[in-house]
Amino acid sequence: MSDLDQFRQTVSAWLEENCPPSQRTPITREEQVWAGKNKAFPSSDAKLWFERMRDKGWTVPEWPLELGGGGLDERQAKILKDEMKRLGCRTPLFDLGIWMLGPAVLEFGNDQQKQQHIPAIARGDVRWCQGYSEPGAGSDLASLQTRAEDKGDHFLVNGTKIWTTNADKADWIFCLVRTDPNAKKQEGISFLLIDMDDPGVSTTPIELISGESEFCQTFFDNVKVPKTNLVGELNKGWSVAKALLKHERKLMAEIGGDTPGPSFSPVQAALEYVGVDDNGKLKDVGLRDQLVRHEMAFRAIGLTHFRSFEERMNGVADNNVPLIMKYVGTEESKRKEEVLMAVLGHRALGWNDSEFNDDELLTNRGWLFSKALSIAGGTSEVQLNIIAKRVLGLPD
Ligand SMILES: Cc1cc2nc3c(=O)[nH]c(=O)nc-3n(C[C@H](O)[C@H](O)[C@H](O)COP(=O)(O)OP(=O)(O)OC[C@H]3O[C@@H](n4cnc5c(N)ncnc54)[C@H](O)[C@@H]3O)c2cc1C
């Protein structure tokens, strides 16, 4: 038996023994455990599962052992992810620190920054939010105007960020700020870490169509930020920003077919709510067609992720694949929600009404939220522009 097969067996046995059965069912948004000093657990099992994974370093399997990670290589981490998926184990901890900031600090941060932030993220002690977009800078991110003036031992930050997801719940924010207003757009930007408790930082929620208020506008009013919170070089924050965006897009791409943990599939829903005829075929022919198209695309996306992983392991990575998969994956995720709505019919129309809408499914909220997937982390239109230029070499 190869070392990796042995590793798979060990991982599988550990997960079987340590993941409580209640943590092996599809997770609702309310059940997600988010990092932070005010971390809340929906159940004692969720807490137990989080603590066990944290103690193994498997909240961040590929990060270095000495910084609280699992010390796994990419293949081992993939095995862990696959086994979690196979056994239906939930993701134990959610945080932008895990998905975006941590990898950027590991790549660009100095030793002091790694020691301060990486173990805290691995333990889920701190919740991070992302301060990129501004009222005048979304797709054209390099137009950002939030200023950080050099005041000797600190920066003085003034300006505003928008669409800051969960800023009101976050402990820290990673921010793009303008440190040289006279340089060319991309060249005068720096990457700063800011404590949300610092005097002068405030947030205002923005209400969404779903009735929830996940987004905030974040304001910086004469906020003093120590110079030690600068990640990477002064005025070179665009490189950090781009590296971080790659992680964000990879994460978003995985939504379309490579996420760990169980999820509710339209096929399951159709079998449960539409039913089959005497030949075992779905009664509604139109729906059958939609389902098959979605299932085929979904599996093709999963296989492409797999192929891309294997190519990377064999040193022939195509860096354009994540770019394309962000577009394809998020668009297919939107189609999945459309199919679920079609499958559930009137049952999907309720809001807080359990008679019409099974709480487990929360279909219409999922459908509404899915619209955001092709906007967050770079819109589909902009992704297509980038693919046209960089991948296909088409002219502007
Ligand atoms: C769910 C969600 C979470 C988010 N979380 C965060 C967060 O935590 N932190 C943060 O900083 N930001 C966050 N954002 C903001 C996100 O990064 C921006 O919404 C995104 O970059 C688009 O910018 P914009 O909204 O200003 O739209 P705009 O850039 O104004 O675009 C408006 C429309 O014009 C189109 N468009 C723009 N430029 C072009 C072009 N050159 N060619 C063709 N079409 C174009 C776009 O595709 C879009 O349809 C989040 C967004 C969503 C939806």
The ligand as an SDF file (V2000), in Angstrom:
LIG
                    3D

 53 58  0  0  0  0  0  0  0  0999 V2000
  -21.8630   38.5000   -2.0960 C   0  0  0  0  0  0  0  0  0  0  0  0
  -20.8410   39.5770   -2.2540 C   0  0  0  0  0  0  0  0  0  0  0  0
  -19.8890   39.7510   -1.2790 C   0  0  0  0  0  0  0  0  0  0  0  0
  -18.9440   40.7700   -1.4060 C   0  0  0  0  0  0  0  0  0  0  0  0
  -18.0770   40.9380   -0.3880 N   0  0  0  0  0  0  0  0  0  0  0  0
  -17.1570   41.9130   -0.4770 C   0  0  0  0  0  0  0  0  0  0  0  0
  -16.2690   42.1350    0.5920 C   0  0  0  0  0  0  0  0  0  0  0  0
  -16.3330   41.4720    1.6430 O   0  0  0  0  0  0  0  0  0  0  0  0
  -15.3510   43.0920    0.4850 N   0  0  0  0  0  0  0  0  0  0  0  0
  -15.2340   43.8620   -0.6400 C   0  0  0  0  0  0  0  0  0  0  0  0
  -14.3290   44.6870   -0.7100 O   0  0  0  0  0  0  0  0  0  0  0  0
  -16.1030   43.7070   -1.6740 N   0  0  0  0  0  0  0  0  0  0  0  0
  -17.0710   42.7620   -1.6110 C   0  0  0  0  0  0  0  0  0  0  0  0
  -17.9610   42.5930   -2.6330 N   0  0  0  0  0  0  0  0  0  0  0  0
  -17.9500   43.5430   -3.7440 C   0  0  0  0  0  0  0  0  0  0  0  0
  -17.5090   42.9550   -5.0570 C   0  0  0  0  0  0  0  0  0  0  0  0
  -16.1190   42.7600   -5.0650 O   0  0  0  0  0  0  0  0  0  0  0  0
  -17.9560   43.9520   -6.1350 C   0  0  0  0  0  0  0  0  0  0  0  0
  -19.3800   43.9770   -6.1280 O   0  0  0  0  0  0  0  0  0  0  0  0
  -17.4760   43.5620   -7.5040 C   0  0  0  0  0  0  0  0  0  0  0  0
  -16.0960   43.6910   -7.6160 O   0  0  0  0  0  0  0  0  0  0  0  0
  -18.1570   44.4290   -8.5910 C   0  0  0  0  0  0  0  0  0  0  0  0
  -18.0010   45.7960   -8.3140 O   0  0  0  0  0  0  0  0  0  0  0  0
  -19.2690   46.7760   -8.2610 P   0  0  0  0  0  0  0  0  0  0  0  0
  -20.3100   46.1740   -7.4010 O   0  0  0  0  0  0  0  0  0  0  0  0
  -18.7640   48.1350   -7.9130 O   0  0  0  0  0  0  0  0  0  0  0  0
  -19.8570   46.7890   -9.7370 O   0  0  0  0  0  0  0  0  0  0  0  0
  -19.3140   47.6280  -10.9660 P   0  0  0  0  0  0  0  0  0  0  0  0
  -17.8520   47.4380  -11.1070 O   0  0  0  0  0  0  0  0  0  0  0  0
  -19.8460   49.0130  -10.8700 O   0  0  0  0  0  0  0  0  0  0  0  0
  -20.0300   46.8770  -12.1510 O   0  0  0  0  0  0  0  0  0  0  0  0
  -21.4140   47.0820  -12.4710 C   0  0  0  0  0  0  0  0  0  0  0  0
  -21.7480   46.2560  -13.7010 C   0  0  0  0  0  0  0  0  0  0  0  0
  -20.9380   46.6880  -14.8170 O   0  0  0  0  0  0  0  0  0  0  0  0
  -20.2210   45.5860  -15.3460 C   0  0  0  0  0  0  0  0  0  0  0  0
  -18.8780   46.0170  -15.7470 N   0  0  0  0  0  0  0  0  0  0  0  0
  -18.0030   46.7850  -15.0420 C   0  0  0  0  0  0  0  0  0  0  0  0
  -16.8560   46.9590  -15.7290 N   0  0  0  0  0  0  0  0  0  0  0  0
  -17.0060   46.2810  -16.8990 C   0  0  0  0  0  0  0  0  0  0  0  0
  -16.1810   46.0780  -18.0450 C   0  0  0  0  0  0  0  0  0  0  0  0
  -14.9560   46.5980  -18.1120 N   0  0  0  0  0  0  0  0  0  0  0  0
  -16.6730   45.3340  -19.0690 N   0  0  0  0  0  0  0  0  0  0  0  0
  -17.9160   44.7880  -19.0130 C   0  0  0  0  0  0  0  0  0  0  0  0
  -18.7560   44.9560  -17.9430 N   0  0  0  0  0  0  0  0  0  0  0  0
  -18.3080   45.6790  -16.9240 C   0  0  0  0  0  0  0  0  0  0  0  0
  -20.1120   44.5760  -14.2180 C   0  0  0  0  0  0  0  0  0  0  0  0
  -19.9500   43.2600  -14.7130 O   0  0  0  0  0  0  0  0  0  0  0  0
  -21.4500   44.7580  -13.5130 C   0  0  0  0  0  0  0  0  0  0  0  0
  -22.4560   44.0180  -14.1830 O   0  0  0  0  0  0  0  0  0  0  0  0
  -18.9300   41.6100   -2.5440 C   0  0  0  0  0  0  0  0  0  0  0  0
  -19.9070   41.4370   -3.5360 C   0  0  0  0  0  0  0  0  0  0  0  0
  -20.8610   40.4500   -3.3880 C   0  0  0  0  0  0  0  0  0  0  0  0
  -21.9050   40.3120   -4.4560 C   0  0  0  0  0  0  0  0  0  0  0  0
  1  2  1  0
  2  3  1  0
  2 52  2  0
  3  4  2  0
  4  5  1  0
  4 50  1  0
  5  6  2  0
  6  7  1  0
  6 13  1  0
  7  8  2  0
  7  9  1  0
  9 10  1  0
 10 11  2  0
 10 12  1  0
 12 13  2  0
 13 14  1  0
 14 15  1  0
 14 50  1  0
 15 16  1  0
 16 17  1  0
 16 18  1  0
 18 19  1  0
 18 20  1  0
 20 21  1  0
 20 22  1  0
 22 23  1  0
 23 24  1  0
 24 25  2  0
 24 26  1  0
 24 27  1  0
 27 28  1  0
 28 29  2  0
 28 30  1  0
 28 31  1  0
 31 32  1  0
 32 33  1  0
 33 34  1  0
 33 48  1  0
 34 35  1  0
 35 36  1  0
 35 46  1  0
 36 37  1  0
 36 45  1  0
 37 38  2  0
 38 39  1  0
 39 40  1  0
 39 45  2  0
 40 41  1  0
 40 42  2  0
 42 43  1  0
 43 44  2  0
 44 45  1  0
 46 47  1  0
 46 48  1  0
 48 49  1  0
 50 51  2  0
 51 52  1  0
 52 53  1  0
M  END
$$$$
